[in-house]
Amino acid sequence: MVCEGGNSVTLRHVNDVIDVDLSVRLAGIVLSNPVVVASGTFGFGAEYEPYVDVSKLGAIVTKGLTLRPRDGNPPPRVWETPSGMLNCIGLQNPGLDGYLRDHLPALRSYGIPVIANIAGDTVEEYAKLASELERHGGADALEINISCPNVKRGGLAFGVDASSAAAVVAAVKDATSLPVIAKLSPNVTDVVHIAAACKEAGADALSLINTLLGMAIDVDRKRPALGNLFGGLSGPAVRPVAVRMVWQVYEAVDLPLIGMGGITKGRDAVEFILAGARAVAVGTGNFVDPACTLRVIDEIRDYMIRNGFRTVSEMVGLAHRRE
Ligand SMILES: Cc1cc2nc3c(=O)[nH]c(=O)nc-3n(C[C@H](O)[C@H](O)[C@H](O)COP(=O)(O)O)c2cc1C
């Protein structure tokens, strides 16, 4: 328990009295608490087992999966930035078969919901991956990464164009009965427009935000720092952008939201929840402290006790209330 201002006795006493329920329902699945891991920052869980009791998470969101294995981009693939990092991993992953064979059994052993993050170069690839994952019991829900380039439309990311985003969501909905969460890109002028198109196409929930497109130059090598030139910016540096987008989408689109971007503490998570997120994901924070997620869960509980909240839903979007 976090004890601020030396009031641990009071907190313990209050804790005995207040029965805090951290569980949330999201797109038809029940999470024991609102904290999940952000795709691509927790592998498939096994790497973190020495540091984290993975079964305590609200859900595990897998590394981005594609139908076939991918090697990802050439190195360097990560670069530290002020209060954040750039990455250009490029969806390195074992592909559907490797995932089902080598990772799913361990993932299932944690006993928590598995949300598979899926990606593809065409709408058809997304749909095929979704139906195969369902057929093999590979996920309890799907998170669609629409930040991938749509090869049929000149490589423009699905997520920056409302009709492309809607097309991929609709195709995945058609291909599966699993809950579908569309993960929005922040690299757009109007995130609400894309969010509304995803809802219209049948999305059951939205995740936001993915990384912000950025770049760094290595002044010692006098070359771009990343092998892929550009990369995705994440970490505390992006949190205000993410909170703003969660706020805007909450006001305009009636869907449950998973908020992420720079969460490393319980108070960061609460900020997203008050802005409108029903669940939160921790990404870059896992690299700084592998047990970050469990601390965030405890700190949300402490915040709720201190502020008299019994359920997470009481807090969702509370900052929007009119005086
Ligand atoms: C190394 C790395 C790999 C990532 N891989 C994926 C991915 O495969 N699919 C995806 O949808 N998002 C991916 N992301 C984005 C994160 O899931 C998250 O949306 C973003 O980093 C913002 O959260 P954070 O600031 O807590 O990291 C990745 C982020 C990082 C840092």
The ligand as an SDF file (V2000), in Angstrom:
LIG
                    3D

 31 33  0  0  0  0  0  0  0  0999 V2000
    8.8470   -1.4070  -28.5480 C   0  0  0  0  0  0  0  0  0  0  0  0
    7.3870   -1.1580  -28.8420 C   0  0  0  0  0  0  0  0  0  0  0  0
    6.6990   -2.0550  -29.6510 C   0  0  0  0  0  0  0  0  0  0  0  0
    5.3450   -1.8400  -29.9510 C   0  0  0  0  0  0  0  0  0  0  0  0
    4.6720   -2.7420  -30.7270 N   0  0  0  0  0  0  0  0  0  0  0  0
    3.3450   -2.5700  -30.9830 C   0  0  0  0  0  0  0  0  0  0  0  0
    2.6100   -3.5470  -31.7270 C   0  0  0  0  0  0  0  0  0  0  0  0
    3.1480   -4.5720  -32.1640 O   0  0  0  0  0  0  0  0  0  0  0  0
    1.2920   -3.2960  -31.9730 N   0  0  0  0  0  0  0  0  0  0  0  0
    0.6580   -2.1760  -31.4870 C   0  0  0  0  0  0  0  0  0  0  0  0
   -0.5420   -2.0040  -31.7200 O   0  0  0  0  0  0  0  0  0  0  0  0
    1.3270   -1.2620  -30.7410 N   0  0  0  0  0  0  0  0  0  0  0  0
    2.6370   -1.4380  -30.4820 C   0  0  0  0  0  0  0  0  0  0  0  0
    3.3240   -0.5060  -29.7140 N   0  0  0  0  0  0  0  0  0  0  0  0
    2.6060    0.6530  -29.1690 C   0  0  0  0  0  0  0  0  0  0  0  0
    2.2080    0.4330  -27.7060 C   0  0  0  0  0  0  0  0  0  0  0  0
    1.3570   -0.6890  -27.5770 O   0  0  0  0  0  0  0  0  0  0  0  0
    1.4990    1.6890  -27.1300 C   0  0  0  0  0  0  0  0  0  0  0  0
    0.3490    1.9540  -27.8870 O   0  0  0  0  0  0  0  0  0  0  0  0
    2.3850    2.9230  -27.1370 C   0  0  0  0  0  0  0  0  0  0  0  0
    3.7360    2.5970  -26.9070 O   0  0  0  0  0  0  0  0  0  0  0  0
    1.9600    3.9890  -26.1270 C   0  0  0  0  0  0  0  0  0  0  0  0
    2.0340    3.5020  -24.8170 O   0  0  0  0  0  0  0  0  0  0  0  0
    3.3200    3.7130  -23.8390 P   0  0  0  0  0  0  0  0  0  0  0  0
    3.6930    5.1620  -23.9220 O   0  0  0  0  0  0  0  0  0  0  0  0
    2.8790    3.2710  -22.4930 O   0  0  0  0  0  0  0  0  0  0  0  0
    4.3970    2.8390  -24.3910 O   0  0  0  0  0  0  0  0  0  0  0  0
    4.6740   -0.7040  -29.4210 C   0  0  0  0  0  0  0  0  0  0  0  0
    5.3820    0.1860  -28.5950 C   0  0  0  0  0  0  0  0  0  0  0  0
    6.7090   -0.0280  -28.2920 C   0  0  0  0  0  0  0  0  0  0  0  0
    7.4280    0.9360  -27.3920 C   0  0  0  0  0  0  0  0  0  0  0  0
  1  2  1  0
  2  3  1  0
  2 30  2  0
  3  4  2  0
  4  5  1  0
  4 28  1  0
  5  6  2  0
  6  7  1  0
  6 13  1  0
  7  8  2  0
  7  9  1  0
  9 10  1  0
 10 11  2  0
 10 12  1  0
 12 13  2  0
 13 14  1  0
 14 15  1  0
 14 28  1  0
 15 16  1  0
 16 17  1  0
 16 18  1  0
 18 19  1  0
 18 20  1  0
 20 21  1  0
 20 22  1  0
 22 23  1  0
 23 24  1  0
 24 25  2  0
 24 26  1  0
 24 27  1  0
 28 29  2  0
 29 30  1  0
 30 31  1  0
M  END
$$$$
